[in-house]
Amino acid sequence: MDVRDLWTEALAGVLARPVRSALTTLGTVLGITTLVITIGVSATAGNQIVGRFDALTATSVTVVVPPSQDPVPLVDWSGVDAVRRLAGVVSVAALADSDDTASVQVRANDVVSPGDVTGQTMAVVGASPTLPAAVRGRMTAGRFFDAGNIARHDRVAVLGDQAAQLLGISSIRDSPAVFLKGQAYTVIGILGEVEREQQLSTSVILPPTTAEDQLDLGMVTRVLINTALGAAKQVAHQAPIALAPGAENALAVTAPPDPVRARKGVQGDVNGLFLVLGLVSLVVGAIGIANVTLVTVMERIGEIGLRRALGASRRQIAGQFLVESTTIGLLGGIIGAVLGMVVVVAVSAVRDWTPVLDVRLAFGAPVAGALVGLLAGLYPSLRASRMEPVDALRS
């Protein structure tokens, strides 16, 4: 019996019981589908997460300035200009805060009305005029203070959107004021949609000169830097030198981790969860194929005896049942690969993601299904090949 005859006989055996073969194939289909979905969705999700990671975190560098008793500041407010000139820097701003101004009583008016909540406890910070771009926010009302306000030491303030809501200020048309330690500050703007340093949404932001005059916030404590994608590592190395030449080792720099490592971590976590489910489904499918093939052998004892009596060798009998089980696994692998890729594309379309599919899945999944079928058919085919023609015909 040549290979073509063997394949024809095996295919006829599979098609002779289409319902049973379909149900047997279902286990392999579920296992292969789960594996393809696992690999496809984890790669797609990992790519999407890393894309967001790159956009928000992989371009953020923070330089922390330690407190110092030296009257000469380690980092001056003008140091922001030096950092801005570095290659790869998109935006930069300096912040000044302290423990004393982390919790300040802020009032929307200086009249205490019984029963009305007119004061809130919130943080007060000093900042350079480039802060909105550095924290990836925008002015939802009014404007941010400028170099003129800083030079004149104007008592103006910008509120975070949540701070404004707590104080009952929704518009700046009438030049509302807030009161800090008995001093009035005119609110000229409201900063909202802050993506970085989100605690600023509940803070009062003052010009650096005003913050130094009124609240002794003259020392820069942090420098926020946004970089172009891929430039964070270089900027993190150069920024301390630009801010404090000769004393750069005193500054602490927080740079983003490697996005490639983050992607591998995400994919590893997702794969670890779903690969177990896929392998369990494949084992169930293999057991199903083995059981059905064994039952088929028992039902076809007479046929096996007749074939042996007509000259079929043990190898040919074993080969026939092995090809049948392998065919069932191969069909399950093909159907499972197609269903899995369709699910990955559908999930990506619903989530508005870009699907990531490895071309090797289209070829590897059917091979994996065929291998499962081959392994599952080893014992039944071996048992069929060991039957003696006389005993088989008597049965």
C-alpha positions as CSV (number, residue, x, y, z in Angstrom):
1,M,0.0,0.0,0.0
2,D,1.6,3.3,-1.1
3,V,1.2,6.6,0.6
4,R,-1.7,7.7,-1.7
5,D,-3.7,4.5,-0.9
6,L,-3.0,4.9,2.8
7,W,-4.2,8.5,2.8
8,T,-7.3,7.5,0.8
9,E,-8.2,4.7,3.2
10,A,-7.6,7.0,6.2
11,L,-9.7,9.8,4.8
12,A,-12.5,7.4,4.0
13,G,-12.3,6.1,7.6
14,V,-12.6,9.7,8.9
15,L,-15.5,10.6,6.6
16,A,-17.4,7.4,7.3
17,R,-18.5,8.8,10.7
18,P,-18.6,12.6,10.0
19,V,-20.5,13.6,13.2
20,R,-18.1,11.6,15.5
21,S,-15.1,13.0,13.6
22,A,-16.4,16.5,13.9
23,L,-16.9,16.2,17.7
24,T,-13.5,14.6,18.0
25,T,-11.9,17.4,16.1
26,L,-13.6,20.0,18.3
27,G,-11.2,19.4,21.2
28,T,-8.2,20.1,19.0
29,V,-10.0,23.1,17.5
30,L,-10.5,24.6,21.0
31,G,-6.9,24.0,22.0
32,I,-5.3,25.4,18.9
33,T,-7.8,28.4,18.9
34,T,-6.9,29.2,22.5
35,L,-3.1,29.0,21.8
36,V,-3.5,31.3,18.7
37,I,-5.6,33.8,20.6
38,T,-3.1,33.7,23.5
39,I,-0.1,34.5,21.3
40,G,-2.0,37.0,19.1
41,V,-3.8,38.9,21.9
42,S,-0.7,39.0,24.1
43,A,1.5,40.4,21.3
44,T,-1.2,42.9,20.3
45,A,-1.9,44.0,23.9
46,G,1.8,44.2,24.7
47,N,2.4,46.4,21.6
48,Q,-0.6,48.6,22.6
49,I,0.6,48.9,26.2
50,V,4.1,49.7,25.2
51,G,2.8,52.3,22.8
52,R,1.0,54.1,25.6
53,F,4.0,53.6,27.9
54,D,6.2,55.3,25.3
55,A,3.8,58.2,24.9
56,L,3.3,58.9,28.6
57,T,6.2,57.5,30.5
58,A,9.1,56.7,28.3
59,T,9.5,60.4,27.4
60,S,9.3,61.7,31.0
61,V,12.5,62.6,33.0
62,T,12.5,64.1,36.4
63,V,15.4,65.7,38.1
64,V,15.1,66.0,41.9
65,V,17.1,68.8,43.7
66,P,18.0,67.9,47.3
67,P,17.5,70.5,50.0
68,S,20.6,72.6,50.8
69,Q,21.5,75.1,53.5
70,D,23.8,77.0,51.0
71,P,22.4,80.4,50.2
72,V,23.4,79.9,46.6
73,P,20.8,77.5,45.1
74,L,22.1,74.3,43.6
75,V,19.7,74.8,40.6
76,D,18.6,78.2,39.5
77,W,15.3,79.0,37.8
78,S,17.3,80.0,34.7
79,G,18.6,76.5,34.5
80,V,15.4,75.5,32.7
81,D,16.7,77.5,29.6
82,A,19.9,75.4,29.6
83,V,17.9,72.2,29.6
84,R,15.6,73.4,26.9
85,R,18.5,73.7,24.5
86,L,19.5,70.0,24.8
87,A,18.8,67.8,21.8
88,G,15.6,65.8,22.3
89,V,14.0,68.0,24.9
90,V,10.4,68.9,24.0
91,S,9.4,70.8,27.1
92,V,10.7,71.5,30.5
93,A,9.6,73.3,33.7
94,A,10.9,73.8,37.2
95,L,8.8,73.4,40.4
96,A,9.4,74.6,44.0
97,D,7.5,73.0,46.9
98,S,8.1,72.2,50.5
99,D,6.6,70.4,53.5
100,D,5.5,73.8,54.9
101,T,3.4,74.5,51.8
102,A,2.1,71.0,51.2
103,S,-1.0,71.8,53.3
104,V,-2.1,75.4,53.3
105,Q,-5.5,76.8,54.2
106,V,-6.9,78.4,51.0
107,R,-10.0,80.5,51.0
108,A,-12.1,81.8,48.1
109,N,-13.0,84.9,50.1
110,D,-12.0,86.6,53.3
111,V,-15.5,86.6,54.8
112,V,-16.3,83.8,57.1
113,S,-20.0,82.8,56.6
114,P,-21.4,80.4,59.2
115,G,-22.5,77.2,57.5
116,D,-20.6,77.8,54.2
117,V,-17.4,76.0,53.3
118,T,-15.2,78.7,52.1
119,G,-11.7,77.2,52.8
120,Q,-9.8,74.2,51.7
121,T,-6.5,72.7,52.6
122,M,-4.3,72.2,49.5
123,A,-0.7,72.4,48.3
124,V,0.9,75.6,47.1
125,V,3.8,75.4,44.7
126,G,6.0,77.8,42.7
127,A,6.5,77.0,39.0
128,S,8.1,78.4,35.8
129,P,5.8,79.7,33.1
130,T,6.3,76.6,30.9
131,L,4.6,74.3,33.4
132,P,1.4,73.5,31.3
133,A,3.5,71.9,28.5
134,A,5.7,70.1,30.9
135,V,2.8,68.4,32.7
136,R,0.9,67.8,29.4
137,G,-2.0,69.9,30.6
138,R,-3.9,72.8,29.1
139,M,-5.6,75.9,30.3
140,T,-9.3,75.3,30.6
141,A,-9.9,78.9,31.6
142,G,-7.8,82.1,31.5
143,R,-4.1,81.9,31.0
144,F,-0.9,80.9,32.8
145,F,1.4,83.6,34.3
146,D,4.1,84.9,32.0
147,A,7.6,86.5,32.3
148,G,6.0,89.9,33.0
149,N,4.1,88.6,36.0
150,I,7.3,87.0,37.3
151,A,9.3,90.2,36.8
152,R,6.8,92.4,38.6
153,H,6.3,89.9,41.5
154,D,2.5,90.0,40.8
155,R,0.3,88.3,43.3
156,V,-1.5,86.1,40.8
157,A,-2.3,82.4,41.0
158,V,-3.3,79.6,38.7
159,L,-5.5,76.9,40.2
160,G,-5.6,73.2,39.3
161,D,-9.1,72.3,37.9
162,Q,-10.0,70.2,41.0
163,A,-8.7,73.0,43.3
164,A,-10.9,75.5,41.5
165,Q,-13.9,73.1,41.8
166,L,-13.3,72.7,45.6
167,L,-13.1,76.5,46.0
168,G,-16.2,77.1,43.9
169,I,-14.4,79.0,41.1
170,S,-15.5,78.1,37.6
171,S,-14.8,81.3,35.7
172,I,-12.2,84.0,35.9
173,R,-14.2,86.7,34.2
174,D,-14.7,88.7,37.4
175,S,-11.1,88.2,38.5
176,P,-11.8,86.0,41.5
177,A,-9.2,85.9,44.3
178,V,-7.9,83.3,46.7
179,F,-6.5,84.0,50.1
180,L,-3.3,82.4,51.4
181,K,-2.2,83.3,54.9
182,G,-4.2,86.5,54.8
183,Q,-2.9,87.6,51.4
184,A,-5.1,87.9,48.3
185,Y,-4.0,86.4,45.0
186,T,-5.9,87.1,41.8
187,V,-6.8,83.9,39.9
188,I,-5.8,84.4,36.3
189,G,-6.3,80.8,35.0
190,I,-7.3,77.2,35.7
191,L,-5.0,74.4,34.6
192,G,-6.8,71.1,33.6
193,E,-6.3,67.7,32.0
194,V,-2.9,67.2,33.7
195,E,-1.4,63.9,32.6
196,R,1.9,64.3,34.6
197,E,2.2,65.4,38.2
198,Q,-1.5,65.0,38.7
199,Q,-1.4,66.3,42.2
200,L,-1.1,69.7,40.7
201,S,-4.8,69.5,39.8
202,T,-5.5,70.1,43.5
203,S,-2.8,72.8,44.0
204,V,-2.4,76.5,43.9
205,I,0.4,77.5,41.5
206,L,2.3,80.8,42.0
207,P,5.0,82.6,40.0
208,P,8.4,81.8,41.4
209,T,9.2,85.3,42.5
210,T,5.8,85.7,44.3
211,A,6.2,82.3,45.9
212,E,9.6,83.3,47.2
213,D,8.4,86.7,48.5
214,Q,5.3,85.4,50.3
215,L,5.9,81.7,51.1
216,D,9.7,81.4,51.0
217,L,9.5,79.0,48.0
218,G,12.6,80.2,46.2
219,M,14.5,77.0,45.8
220,V,13.9,74.7,42.8
221,T,13.0,71.2,44.1
222,R,12.1,69.4,40.9
223,V,12.7,69.8,37.1
224,L,10.1,68.1,34.8
225,I,11.4,67.3,31.3
226,N,9.6,65.8,28.4
227,T,11.7,64.3,25.6
228,A,11.2,63.0,22.1
229,L,10.8,59.3,21.9
230,G,14.1,57.5,22.3
231,A,15.9,60.6,23.8
232,A,15.1,60.1,27.5
233,K,18.3,58.1,28.3
234,Q,20.5,60.8,26.7
235,V,18.6,63.7,28.2
236,A,18.7,62.0,31.7
237,H,22.5,61.9,31.4
238,Q,22.9,65.5,30.2
239,A,20.2,67.4,32.2
240,P,22.0,67.3,35.6
241,I,25.2,68.7,33.9
242,A,23.2,71.5,32.3
243,L,21.4,72.3,35.5
244,A,24.3,72.2,38.0
245,P,27.7,72.1,36.2
246,G,30.3,70.6,38.5
247,A,27.6,69.4,41.0
248,E,25.6,67.1,38.8
249,N,26.2,64.1,41.0
250,A,24.2,65.8,43.8
251,L,21.0,65.7,41.7
252,A,18.8,62.6,41.5
253,V,17.5,61.7,38.1
254,T,14.4,59.5,37.4
255,A,14.5,58.1,33.9
256,P,12.0,55.7,32.4
257,P,12.8,52.0,32.2
258,D,13.5,50.2,29.0
259,P,10.2,49.8,27.0
260,V,11.4,46.6,25.4
261,R,11.7,45.0,28.9
262,A,8.2,46.3,29.7
263,R,6.8,44.8,26.6
264,K,8.4,41.4,27.4
265,G,7.0,41.6,30.9
266,V,3.5,42.3,29.7
267,Q,3.6,39.5,27.1
268,G,5.1,37.1,29.6
269,D,2.3,37.8,32.1
270,V,-0.4,37.4,29.5
271,N,1.2,34.3,28.0
272,G,1.7,32.6,31.3
273,L,-2.1,32.9,32.0
274,F,-3.5,31.8,28.7
275,L,-0.9,29.2,27.6
276,V,-2.0,27.0,30.5
277,L,-5.6,27.2,29.3
278,G,-4.5,26.4,25.7
279,L,-2.3,23.4,26.8
280,V,-5.2,22.0,28.9
281,S,-7.5,22.3,25.9
282,L,-4.9,20.5,23.8
283,V,-4.5,17.7,26.3
284,V,-8.3,17.3,26.4
285,G,-8.4,17.2,22.6
286,A,-5.6,14.6,22.5
287,I,-7.5,12.4,25.0
288,G,-10.7,12.8,22.9
289,I,-8.8,11.7,19.8
290,A,-7.2,8.8,21.6
291,N,-10.6,7.6,23.0
292,V,-12.4,7.9,19.7
293,T,-9.6,6.2,17.8
294,L,-9.6,3.4,20.3
295,V,-13.3,3.0,20.0
296,T,-13.0,2.9,16.2
297,V,-10.4,0.2,16.5
298,M,-12.8,-1.9,18.6
299,E,-15.6,-1.3,16.1
300,R,-13.5,-2.3,13.1
301,I,-11.9,-5.5,14.4
302,G,-13.5,-7.5,11.7
303,E,-12.2,-5.1,9.1
304,I,-8.7,-5.3,10.6
305,G,-8.8,-9.1,10.5
306,L,-9.9,-9.1,6.9
307,R,-7.1,-6.7,5.9
308,R,-4.6,-8.8,7.7
309,A,-5.9,-12.0,6.1
310,L,-5.6,-10.3,2.7
311,G,-1.9,-9.5,3.3
312,A,-1.8,-6.2,5.1
313,S,1.2,-5.9,7.4
314,R,1.2,-4.7,11.0
315,R,2.9,-1.5,9.9
316,Q,0.2,-0.8,7.3
317,I,-2.6,-1.3,9.9
318,A,-0.9,0.9,12.4
319,G,-0.2,3.5,9.6
320,Q,-3.8,3.6,8.6
321,F,-5.0,4.5,12.1
322,L,-2.1,6.9,12.7
323,V,-3.0,8.8,9.5
324,E,-6.6,8.9,10.6
325,S,-5.8,10.4,14.0
326,T,-3.3,12.7,12.4
327,T,-5.8,13.9,9.9
328,I,-8.3,14.7,12.6
329,G,-5.6,16.7,14.5
330,L,-4.6,18.5,11.3
331,L,-8.1,19.5,10.5
332,G,-8.5,20.7,14.1
333,G,-5.3,22.7,13.8
334,I,-6.3,24.4,10.5
335,I,-9.8,25.3,11.8
336,G,-8.4,26.4,15.2
337,A,-5.8,28.7,13.5
338,V,-8.4,30.4,11.4
339,L,-10.8,30.9,14.3
340,G,-8.0,32.1,16.5
341,M,-6.8,34.7,14.0
342,V,-10.3,35.9,13.4
343,V,-10.8,36.4,17.1
344,V,-7.6,38.3,17.4
345,V,-8.5,40.7,14.6
346,A,-12.1,41.1,16.0
347,V,-10.8,41.9,19.5
348,S,-8.3,44.4,18.0
349,A,-11.1,46.0,15.9
350,V,-13.3,46.4,19.0
351,R,-10.5,47.9,21.1
352,D,-9.2,50.0,18.2
353,W,-5.9,48.3,18.4
354,T,-3.5,47.3,15.6
355,P,-3.5,43.5,15.5
356,V,-0.1,41.8,15.7
357,L,-0.1,38.4,14.1
358,D,2.9,36.2,13.5
359,V,2.9,34.6,10.1
360,R,4.4,31.5,11.6
361,L,1.1,30.9,13.4
362,A,-0.6,30.1,10.1
363,F,1.8,27.2,9.6
364,G,2.7,26.2,13.1
365,A,-0.9,25.8,14.4
366,P,-1.9,23.0,11.9
367,V,1.5,21.3,12.5
368,A,0.8,21.4,16.2
369,G,-2.7,19.9,15.7
370,A,-1.3,17.2,13.5
371,L,1.3,16.4,16.1
372,V,-1.4,16.1,18.8
373,G,-3.4,13.8,16.6
374,L,-0.3,11.7,15.9
375,L,0.6,11.3,19.6
376,A,-3.0,10.6,20.5
377,G,-3.2,7.8,17.9
378,L,-0.1,5.9,18.9
379,Y,-1.6,3.6,21.4
380,P,-4.8,2.8,19.4
381,S,-2.8,2.1,16.2
382,L,-0.3,0.0,18.1
383,R,-3.2,-2.1,19.6
384,A,-4.8,-2.5,16.2
385,S,-1.5,-3.7,14.6
386,R,-1.1,-6.4,17.3
387,M,-4.3,-8.1,16.4
388,E,-4.0,-11.6,14.9
389,P,-6.1,-12.1,11.8
390,V,-7.7,-15.3,13.1
391,D,-8.7,-13.7,16.4
392,A,-9.9,-10.6,14.7
393,L,-12.1,-12.5,12.3
394,R,-13.6,-14.6,15.1
395,S,-14.6,-11.4,16.9
